[in-house]
Amino acid sequence: MAPALEPGPLLCPPLPPCAHNSGNFVERTATGPDFRRSGGGESNSAGVMRKGRRMIAQNRLRVRRVVAAAAMALVVLYVLVDVVLQALLPRYSVLSDAESDLAVGPFGWAMDLNFLARAAMCACVIAAILLLKSPSRPRGSRLSAWGLALLAISGLCSAALVFAPADVNAPGEFGMTPHTSIGVVHVTFATAGFVAVLAAMALLTVWASGALPLFRAVLMFGVLGCAGLTALALCIAVAPQLVGLAERVCLAGILGWAFVLCLGIRRLR
């Protein structure tokens, strides 16, 4: 018979302490942060989002100021071109001849560019007002929505005047009565543009009341523009010798309103 085996040491060495944990899983030896236990990841994400929102707000502010400044520059350019053309074409009277008559003659191209500049000014004013609102909020009330739509229509009407020159009055003739089909188109677009821009001014002035710097100046120029349009209608009916002056008073109100409105927008933070 074979001799019985005597008890001796185990044939298999015991497991190392790091792998034997009373039936539990192996202990974690990594030294990096455990994001499941701490809120570091969430706080980092929130910080990145806040920083992104600040950058977006700063970019919007920068763009808003640029487009507002562009609108103001276009107003100044418009007035300068009008003054220079009036000096170059003295046969047109400031009192009795419409401003659009400056587009008829050797320097008509300059007045056509002025009409386009007025359309671009309207676009810049619209952009500046839209940039007052953050992306997460509505872009204004119904007043601002209608006002911006009417302002856009006014700008399009101004641009359309380039393709429809006015009928110039004969010597001794006054008023704004058109004599050709092109003249009728011109008067139609000019009238629609004036009415649209003054309605837009009224709506946007009410919308901005109490919240915009230089609001009193905005209101003053708005009243001046409305008074000028009323005077223009009266002059066409009873005093055609003064239609040019009344139209220019109305234009002064419109351009002044756009200038001080954008100046106030630039001052907002």
C-alpha positions in Angstrom: 0.0 0.0 0.0 1.0 3.5 -0.7 1.8 5.6 2.3 -0.8 8.1 3.4 -0.1 11.7 2.5 0.8 13.8 5.5 -0.8 17.2 5.8 1.5 19.9 4.5 1.4 23.5 3.1 -1.2 24.5 0.5 -0.1 23.9 -3.0 -1.5 27.2 -4.2 -0.2 30.4 -2.7 -2.6 32.7 -1.0 -4.1 35.6 -3.0 -2.3 38.9 -2.5 -4.0 41.3 -0.1 -5.0 43.8 -2.8 -7.0 41.1 -4.6 -8.6 39.5 -1.6 -11.2 41.8 0.1 -13.6 39.4 1.9 -15.5 38.7 -1.3 -15.8 42.4 -2.3 -14.6 43.9 -5.6 -11.1 44.9 -6.1 -10.3 48.3 -4.5 -9.9 51.3 -6.9 -6.3 52.3 -7.2 -6.8 55.3 -9.6 -5.9 58.7 -8.1 -8.0 60.9 -10.5 -11.1 62.8 -9.4 -14.4 60.8 -9.2 -17.0 63.1 -11.0 -19.7 60.7 -9.9 -19.1 61.7 -6.3 -18.4 65.4 -6.7 -20.2 68.2 -8.5 -17.0 69.5 -10.3 -18.2 68.6 -13.8 -21.6 70.3 -13.4 -20.0 73.4 -12.0 -17.5 73.5 -14.8 -20.2 73.2 -17.4 -22.3 75.9 -15.8 -19.2 78.2 -15.8 -18.6 77.6 -19.5 -22.2 78.3 -20.3 -22.2 81.6 -18.3 -19.0 82.6 -20.0 -20.5 81.8 -23.4 -23.6 83.9 -22.6 -21.5 86.8 -21.6 -19.5 86.6 -24.8 -22.7 86.5 -26.9 -24.1 89.5 -25.0 -20.9 91.5 -25.5 -20.9 90.7 -29.2 -24.5 91.7 -29.5 -23.7 95.0 -27.8 -20.8 95.6 -30.1 -22.8 94.9 -33.2 -25.8 97.0 -32.0 -23.5 100.0 -31.4 -21.9 99.6 -34.9 -25.3 99.5 -36.7 -26.6 102.4 -34.7 -23.5 104.4 -35.5 -24.0 103.5 -39.2 -27.5 104.8 -39.1 -26.3 108.1 -37.6 -23.6 108.4 -40.2 -26.1 107.9 -43.0 -28.3 110.6 -41.6 -25.4 113.1 -41.6 -24.4 111.9 -45.2 -28.0 112.4 -46.4 -28.2 116.0 -45.1 -24.8 116.9 -46.5 -25.7 115.6 -50.0 -29.0 117.5 -49.9 -27.2 120.7 -49.0 -24.5 120.3 -51.6 -27.0 119.5 -54.4 -29.2 122.4 -53.4 -26.2 124.7 -53.8 -25.2 123.1 -57.1 -28.8 123.4 -58.5 -30.0 126.9 -57.4 -32.8 126.8 -59.9 -34.7 124.5 -57.5 -36.3 126.5 -54.7 -36.2 125.3 -51.2 -39.6 126.8 -50.6 -41.6 125.6 -53.6 -39.8 122.7 -55.2 -39.9 119.1 -53.8 -36.6 117.6 -52.6 -37.1 114.8 -55.2 -36.6 117.4 -58.0 -32.8 117.3 -57.1 -32.8 113.8 -58.7 -33.5 115.4 -62.1 -30.5 117.0 -63.8 -26.8 116.4 -64.1 -26.4 115.4 -60.5 -29.4 113.1 -60.4 -27.2 110.1 -59.7 -26.1 111.7 -56.3 -29.7 112.1 -55.2 -30.5 108.6 -56.3 -27.6 107.4 -54.0 -29.2 109.5 -51.3 -32.5 107.7 -51.7 -30.6 104.4 -51.3 -28.8 105.8 -48.3 -32.2 106.6 -46.7 -33.2 103.0 -47.3 -30.0 101.7 -45.7 -30.6 104.0 -42.8 -34.0 102.4 -42.2 -32.3 99.0 -42.3 -29.7 100.0 -39.7 -32.4 101.4 -37.4 -34.3 98.2 -37.6 -31.2 96.1 -36.9 -30.3 98.3 -33.9 -33.8 97.9 -32.4 -33.8 94.2 -32.9 -30.5 93.8 -31.2 -31.9 95.5 -28.1 -33.5 92.1 -27.2 -31.8 89.0 -26.1 -32.3 85.7 -28.1 -34.2 84.1 -25.2 -36.9 86.8 -25.0 -39.5 88.0 -27.5 -38.3 90.7 -29.8 -40.8 93.3 -28.5 -44.5 93.9 -28.4 -46.9 94.3 -31.2 -46.1 98.0 -31.3 -42.5 97.3 -32.1 -43.3 94.6 -34.6 -45.7 96.8 -36.5 -43.3 99.7 -36.2 -40.4 97.8 -37.6 -42.6 96.4 -40.5 -43.7 99.9 -41.4 -40.1 101.2 -41.2 -39.0 98.5 -43.6 -41.8 99.5 -46.0 -40.7 103.1 -45.9 -37.1 102.0 -46.7 -38.3 100.0 -49.7 -40.4 103.0 -50.9 -37.3 105.2 -50.7 -35.2 102.8 -52.7 -38.0 102.6 -55.3 -37.7 106.4 -56.0 -34.5 105.7 -57.8 -36.4 104.0 -60.6 -39.2 106.6 -60.8 -38.0 110.2 -61.1 -40.2 113.1 -60.2 -42.0 115.4 -62.7 -40.3 118.8 -62.5 -42.7 121.8 -62.5 -42.5 124.3 -65.4 -41.6 127.9 -64.6 -44.4 129.6 -62.7 -45.9 126.2 -61.8 -46.2 125.0 -58.2 -47.3 121.9 -56.3 -46.6 118.2 -56.7 -49.2 117.2 -59.3 -47.6 114.6 -61.6 -47.9 114.9 -65.4 -46.6 111.5 -66.5 -47.1 107.9 -65.5 -43.6 107.8 -64.1 -44.4 110.9 -62.1 -47.5 109.2 -60.7 -45.4 106.2 -59.6 -43.0 108.6 -57.9 -45.7 110.4 -56.0 -47.3 107.1 -55.0 -44.0 105.7 -53.6 -43.1 109.0 -51.9 -46.5 109.4 -50.3 -46.5 105.8 -49.1 -43.0 106.1 -47.7 -43.8 109.3 -45.8 -47.0 107.8 -44.3 -45.3 104.5 -43.4 -42.3 106.1 -41.7 -44.3 108.5 -39.6 -46.6 105.7 -38.5 -43.5 103.7 -37.6 -42.1 106.6 -35.7 -45.3 107.0 -33.7 -45.5 103.2 -32.8 -41.8 102.9 -31.9 -41.8 106.1 -29.9 -44.6 104.8 -27.8 -42.9 101.4 -27.5 -39.6 103.1 -26.3 -41.2 105.5 -23.9 -39.6 105.7 -20.5 -36.9 103.1 -21.4 -34.6 104.9 -23.9 -32.1 107.7 -23.3 -32.9 111.0 -25.0 -36.5 110.0 -25.2 -37.7 113.6 -25.1 -35.6 114.4 -28.1 -37.0 111.3 -29.9 -40.5 112.5 -29.1 -39.8 116.1 -30.2 -38.5 115.0 -33.6 -41.4 112.7 -34.0 -43.9 115.5 -33.4 -41.9 117.7 -35.8 -42.2 115.0 -38.5 -45.9 114.6 -38.1 -46.4 118.4 -38.1 -44.4 118.6 -41.3 -46.5 116.0 -43.0 -49.7 117.8 -41.9 -48.3 121.1 -43.2 -47.4 119.4 -46.5 -50.9 118.2 -47.0 -52.3 121.7 -46.3 -49.8 123.3 -48.6 -50.7 121.0 -51.4 -54.3 122.0 -51.0 -54.1 125.7 -50.3 -50.5 127.0 -50.6 -48.5 125.1 -53.2 -45.8 127.7 -53.2 -44.6 126.3 -49.8 -44.7 122.5 -50.5 -40.9 122.3 -50.7 -40.5 123.9 -47.2 -43.2 121.7 -45.7 -41.6 118.6 -47.1 -38.2 119.5 -45.8 -39.6 120.1 -42.3 -41.1 116.7 -42.4 -37.8 115.2 -43.5 -36.0 117.0 -40.7 -38.3 115.4 -38.2 -37.7 111.9 -39.8 -34.0 112.2 -40.0 -33.6 113.8 -36.5 -35.8 111.1 -35.0 -33.6 108.3 -36.5 -30.4 110.1 -35.4 -31.4 110.6 -31.7 -33.0 107.2 -31.5 -29.8 105.5 -32.5 -27.8 107.8 -30.3 -29.9 106.7 -27.4 -29.6 103.0 -28.4 -25.8 103.4 -28.4 -25.9 104.6 -24.8 -27.7 101.6 -23.6 -25.7 98.7 -22.1 
